[in-house]
Amino acid sequence: MDATERRNLQVVQEFISLIGVGKLPAALETLDEDVYWESPVSQNPPPEISWAKARHGRQGVVDFIQDMWGVVQPYVMDTHALVAQGDRVMVEGKNQCVVRATGKKYDHDWVLVFRVKNGKIVSHKQYYDTAAILHAFR
């Protein structure tokens, strides 16, 4: 891993750590002003997953977080592996959440793909199977 890849990895780790301890304003500073944010990556997201749409800019990321956390309550977020290659950092992990409307829990595995340029996160795409989430809505 070269120096740029190590720095990119550090930026993503910092973002994840800050979000994990609820320091949203500091986490936003790791993002480029024009960051592109997409979660989950899907052409036809189900309506129950209201946060599932592309977002732009730091305010878009704030909107994403507020939309998601307004519907689900995360209680565990485990990161299993982080890999840096070029301007990309891939993160593999697992969430456990509760759907606020139903009280049902769900677990799901995910992969995040971040792109980092000049020390700032410029894009994020999150890949996961929405089936477990949808089950918890019903």
Backbone bond lengths (Angstrom), bond angles and torsions (degrees), N, CA, C in turn:
res aa  C-N    CA-C-N  psi(-1)  N-CA   C-N-CA  omega(-1)  CA-C   N-CA-C  phi
1 M - - - 1.447 - - 1.525 108.24 -
2 D 1.325 115.94 129.88 1.464 118.81 -179.60 1.533 111.00 -86.67
3 A 1.323 116.57 177.58 1.467 121.53 -174.60 1.530 112.02 -62.98
4 T 1.317 117.59 -39.43 1.466 120.57 179.39 1.523 110.50 -64.94
5 E 1.320 117.32 -43.47 1.466 120.58 178.37 1.532 111.23 -63.22
6 R 1.333 116.80 -39.03 1.473 120.00 177.38 1.527 110.52 -63.19
7 R 1.340 116.41 -42.29 1.470 120.69 179.27 1.531 110.18 -65.54
8 N 1.329 117.36 -42.60 1.461 120.90 178.64 1.527 110.55 -60.13
9 L 1.322 115.85 -43.26 1.461 121.36 177.95 1.532 110.25 -60.24
10 Q 1.335 116.90 -43.41 1.462 121.25 179.11 1.526 112.01 -62.40
11 V 1.334 117.42 -39.75 1.466 121.34 179.83 1.525 109.94 -62.23
12 V 1.334 116.86 -46.08 1.464 121.02 -179.65 1.529 110.40 -66.51
13 Q 1.325 117.68 -42.60 1.462 120.40 177.58 1.527 110.87 -60.36
14 E 1.325 116.43 -40.28 1.463 120.89 178.77 1.536 110.03 -63.36
15 F 1.331 116.86 -45.81 1.462 120.49 178.63 1.531 110.65 -57.56
16 I 1.326 117.15 -50.20 1.462 121.53 -178.50 1.526 110.66 -61.47
17 S 1.322 117.55 -43.14 1.473 121.20 179.94 1.523 111.32 -62.84
18 L 1.321 117.02 -44.11 1.463 120.75 -178.52 1.527 111.43 -65.91
19 I 1.324 117.10 -41.37 1.465 120.35 176.45 1.532 109.40 -62.78
20 G 1.321 116.01 -40.88 1.461 121.07 -177.58 1.519 114.20 -62.45
21 V 1.324 117.27 -28.46 1.466 120.55 179.37 1.527 111.96 -104.31
22 G 1.340 116.23 11.71 1.457 120.67 173.93 1.515 115.86 77.76
23 K 1.312 117.43 20.94 1.468 121.05 179.90 1.533 109.83 -97.65
24 L 1.334 115.10 68.22 1.456 120.68 -175.70 1.525 113.40 -60.64
25 P 1.344 120.55 -46.41 1.471 118.70 -179.75 1.535 112.66 -57.86
26 A 1.315 117.33 -40.85 1.470 120.34 178.29 1.520 110.62 -68.44
27 A 1.340 117.51 -39.26 1.468 121.19 178.41 1.524 110.39 -61.56
28 L 1.331 117.00 -39.64 1.464 120.46 -179.59 1.525 112.22 -62.15
29 E 1.313 116.91 -27.07 1.476 121.01 179.28 1.531 112.10 -67.97
30 T 1.339 117.85 -18.09 1.470 120.47 177.26 1.526 111.41 -81.96
31 L 1.344 116.67 -7.29 1.456 121.98 -177.07 1.524 111.69 -98.42
32 D 1.316 115.75 144.16 1.454 121.45 171.58 1.531 108.18 -64.86
33 E 1.319 117.14 149.84 1.469 121.31 179.21 1.524 111.70 -55.05
34 D 1.333 117.80 -35.36 1.464 122.97 -176.24 1.528 112.54 -106.00
35 V 1.313 117.79 31.19 1.465 122.40 -177.54 1.529 110.89 -53.81
36 Y 1.328 115.90 142.78 1.466 123.12 174.67 1.520 107.02 -105.48
37 W 1.325 117.90 129.94 1.467 123.11 -172.88 1.515 109.34 -131.45
38 E 1.334 116.85 126.79 1.457 120.38 -179.68 1.525 109.91 -140.73
39 S 1.345 115.78 128.16 1.450 121.00 179.92 1.514 109.44 -161.51
40 P 1.327 119.23 126.97 1.451 126.09 -14.98 1.521 109.56 -76.31
41 V 1.295 115.85 163.06 1.454 120.11 177.15 1.523 106.95 -77.78
42 S 1.318 115.87 108.06 1.454 121.32 -176.11 1.517 109.46 -157.06
43 Q 1.300 116.43 139.46 1.455 120.41 176.54 1.527 111.17 -76.27
44 N 1.320 117.32 -28.20 1.463 122.20 -176.47 1.528 110.47 -135.06
45 P 1.324 117.93 72.33 1.466 118.64 -178.20 1.526 111.08 -67.78
46 P 1.324 116.99 144.05 1.458 120.17 178.49 1.532 110.82 -67.01
47 P 1.332 118.24 147.45 1.471 120.64 -177.28 1.525 113.74 -62.63
48 E 1.339 118.10 -26.91 1.465 120.01 178.88 1.522 111.91 -62.13
49 I 1.323 116.20 -29.27 1.471 120.15 -177.75 1.528 106.92 -94.12
50 S 1.318 114.91 76.82 1.464 122.73 -172.18 1.528 113.63 -62.51
51 W 1.311 117.11 -23.31 1.460 120.83 -179.06 1.524 112.42 -80.89
52 A 1.330 116.96 -4.63 1.471 122.28 -172.47 1.520 111.59 -82.00
53 K 1.303 115.02 79.02 1.464 120.72 173.71 1.519 108.12 -159.50
54 A 1.298 114.87 158.38 1.463 119.61 -179.79 1.527 109.85 -68.83
55 R 1.321 115.06 143.19 1.474 122.02 178.43 1.522 108.04 -128.15
56 H 1.323 114.94 154.18 1.462 120.50 179.62 1.526 109.19 -132.20
57 G 1.326 115.31 140.62 1.455 121.13 177.18 1.515 113.07 77.87
58 R 1.331 114.28 166.67 1.468 119.82 -179.10 1.524 111.71 -60.92
59 Q 1.329 117.40 -39.81 1.462 119.61 178.70 1.526 110.28 -63.50
60 G 1.315 117.18 -34.23 1.459 120.46 176.11 1.519 111.94 -61.90
61 V 1.330 116.84 -37.30 1.467 121.08 177.60 1.532 109.74 -68.53
62 V 1.319 116.80 -41.02 1.469 120.46 175.88 1.527 109.46 -59.87
63 D 1.331 117.24 -45.09 1.466 121.29 179.01 1.527 110.96 -60.93
64 F 1.332 117.00 -42.33 1.461 121.75 177.35 1.532 110.37 -57.64
65 I 1.315 116.34 -50.39 1.469 120.79 -177.64 1.522 110.32 -62.78
66 Q 1.321 117.68 -44.44 1.464 120.66 179.75 1.526 110.94 -64.61
67 D 1.342 117.17 -41.79 1.468 120.42 177.94 1.524 110.80 -61.39
68 M 1.338 116.40 -48.43 1.460 120.11 -176.95 1.527 110.84 -66.16
69 W 1.330 117.27 -51.30 1.459 120.29 -176.30 1.523 112.57 -70.20
70 G 1.326 117.96 -16.87 1.450 120.84 173.86 1.523 111.86 -72.56
71 V 1.322 116.79 -24.40 1.461 123.05 -176.42 1.522 111.92 -102.53
72 V 1.321 116.78 -38.71 1.465 120.98 -179.42 1.527 110.00 -124.88
73 Q 1.327 114.37 150.63 1.470 121.28 176.59 1.518 108.29 -110.87
74 P 1.344 117.54 104.80 1.469 118.32 176.33 1.529 109.59 -71.69
75 Y 1.333 116.17 139.42 1.461 118.92 175.23 1.516 112.89 -127.24
76 V 1.323 117.85 -12.37 1.464 121.30 172.71 1.519 107.67 -143.15
77 M 1.318 116.15 134.99 1.464 121.40 171.10 1.516 106.55 -138.25
78 D 1.321 115.20 109.20 1.460 120.85 179.96 1.518 109.38 -107.64
79 T 1.306 115.34 133.38 1.457 121.92 174.59 1.519 107.53 -104.35
80 H 1.340 116.73 123.37 1.460 121.20 -176.51 1.527 113.25 -94.80
81 A 1.328 116.23 -39.09 1.463 119.07 -175.27 1.521 109.86 -153.96
82 L 1.317 115.14 144.91 1.462 122.44 173.46 1.516 107.31 -128.64
83 V 1.337 115.76 133.43 1.459 121.18 -178.99 1.522 108.03 -133.96
84 A 1.314 117.00 130.93 1.460 121.68 177.16 1.523 109.39 -110.86
85 Q 1.323 114.90 134.95 1.458 121.00 174.37 1.520 107.23 -147.61
86 G 1.317 115.59 116.70 1.458 119.58 -177.30 1.512 110.07 61.01
87 D 1.348 116.51 -130.64 1.466 119.80 -179.47 1.526 112.88 -90.37
88 R 1.327 117.60 7.44 1.462 121.79 -178.41 1.523 112.22 -108.08
89 V 1.337 113.69 143.31 1.458 121.22 172.63 1.521 106.20 -127.35
90 M 1.332 116.04 122.03 1.455 121.67 178.65 1.526 108.59 -104.02
91 V 1.328 114.99 135.41 1.456 121.27 -178.70 1.524 107.58 -125.82
92 E 1.323 116.23 127.85 1.458 121.62 176.29 1.516 108.00 -107.96
93 G 1.339 116.51 135.14 1.448 118.75 -179.18 1.505 113.23 -161.74
94 K 1.341 114.52 -168.80 1.463 122.28 -177.14 1.522 108.36 -147.38
95 N 1.335 115.73 140.28 1.462 122.29 175.08 1.510 109.62 -116.24
96 Q 1.315 115.25 152.22 1.455 122.81 166.07 1.520 105.31 -127.25
97 C 1.326 115.82 127.90 1.458 121.43 -175.19 1.519 110.49 -140.17
98 V 1.331 114.91 167.05 1.455 122.98 174.18 1.521 107.27 -123.30
99 V 1.327 116.58 131.85 1.459 120.92 173.49 1.526 106.66 -77.08
100 R 1.309 116.64 120.32 1.466 121.15 -173.95 1.539 112.19 -59.81
101 A 1.328 118.05 -40.28 1.468 121.79 -175.32 1.526 113.27 -68.96
102 T 1.341 117.18 -30.66 1.467 120.11 -175.64 1.524 113.61 -110.66
103 G 1.323 116.78 -19.92 1.460 120.63 -175.38 1.516 113.50 76.59
104 K 1.327 117.46 4.59 1.462 121.07 -179.08 1.527 110.69 -84.70
105 K 1.333 114.29 143.12 1.466 121.93 179.57 1.521 110.46 -94.01
106 Y 1.312 114.30 153.90 1.464 119.43 170.93 1.524 109.46 -146.22
107 D 1.303 114.82 152.57 1.466 123.39 173.37 1.508 106.96 -119.30
108 H 1.309 116.34 142.81 1.458 117.77 172.34 1.517 110.90 -154.70
109 D 1.325 113.34 146.30 1.461 121.57 175.94 1.519 107.89 -88.31
110 W 1.325 116.20 151.86 1.450 120.84 179.66 1.516 110.74 -149.12
111 V 1.320 113.84 164.69 1.461 122.30 172.00 1.522 107.07 -131.92
112 L 1.311 116.41 130.15 1.458 123.02 175.51 1.519 107.76 -106.79
113 V 1.316 116.16 138.83 1.457 120.73 174.50 1.524 107.00 -122.78
114 F 1.316 115.51 112.52 1.461 122.48 177.61 1.520 109.03 -102.77
115 R 1.321 116.80 145.51 1.468 121.78 167.65 1.519 106.43 -114.61
116 V 1.326 115.26 134.82 1.458 121.50 -176.93 1.516 108.66 -124.65
117 K 1.329 115.88 131.31 1.472 121.59 175.35 1.516 108.59 -135.73
118 N 1.312 115.76 135.46 1.463 122.14 178.17 1.526 112.45 51.81
119 G 1.337 116.09 38.36 1.457 120.49 175.34 1.518 115.42 78.65
120 K 1.334 118.28 9.83 1.467 122.10 179.60 1.524 109.86 -128.85
121 I 1.316 116.57 145.41 1.461 121.95 175.85 1.523 107.40 -74.49
122 V 1.342 116.29 122.42 1.464 120.70 -179.10 1.525 112.31 -104.27
123 S 1.336 117.23 -18.99 1.457 119.02 175.19 1.514 110.88 -156.80
124 H 1.333 113.94 158.42 1.461 123.35 -179.97 1.518 107.11 -146.43
125 K 1.308 116.47 130.55 1.459 122.18 171.37 1.516 107.03 -130.95
126 Q 1.341 115.27 134.83 1.455 120.23 -178.49 1.520 108.50 -117.61
127 Y 1.326 115.41 129.73 1.456 122.37 -178.85 1.520 108.78 -113.75
128 Y 1.329 116.11 125.54 1.456 120.80 174.16 1.519 109.83 -160.76
129 D 1.320 114.39 160.71 1.457 121.85 177.90 1.523 107.52 -83.84
130 T 1.315 117.17 122.39 1.457 120.51 -176.94 1.528 113.62 -81.98
131 A 1.321 119.02 -6.32 1.464 121.76 -174.68 1.531 112.54 -58.95
132 A 1.308 119.01 -45.59 1.472 121.43 -179.31 1.524 110.74 -64.02
133 I 1.308 115.89 -37.37 1.467 119.66 178.99 1.523 109.39 -65.68
134 L 1.324 116.85 -47.81 1.466 120.84 -178.71 1.526 111.71 -60.03
135 H 1.322 116.75 -38.89 1.467 120.99 178.24 1.529 110.65 -58.41
136 A 1.327 116.96 -38.96 1.461 121.47 -178.53 1.531 112.28 -71.97
137 F 1.317 117.79 -17.77 1.465 121.30 176.73 1.532 111.93 -80.11
138 R 1.319 116.16 -14.95 1.478 119.32 -174.12 1.516 112.59 -106.40
